[in-house]
Amino acid sequence: VAGLRALYTRHSAAGATDVAMLRAWRARGLRVLGMRMQLLSVEVRGEAADRLVLVVVDRLASAVAVGEGVRRALPRDTVSVHRVALVRRGGAWCVEEVTAID
């Protein structure tokens, strides 16, 4: 959870959602392994010294849920498009905001 949180700014709604999802998997006694995203395209929409705004097209390509006596491949995701705002914090880029684009 701490490692996942470190990818996001402190008040990022996307970060809170991802941490909640990770905790839900853990509460079921499962871990998700081998998660790979297939990046289909990235377009820079805004750029400054401490902020970057991207439009990202991607999908979940592979992941496996494992637990005691359980090993189940997760279904591939459909293609999704997101606006991703990154900010520089202490020399590292962190996700500030993720917004779905229809």
Secondary structure by P-SEA (a helix, b strand, c coil): caaaaaacccccaaaaaaaaaaaaaaaaccccccccccccccccccccccbbbbbccccccccccccccbbbbcccccbbbbbbbbbbcccccccccccccc
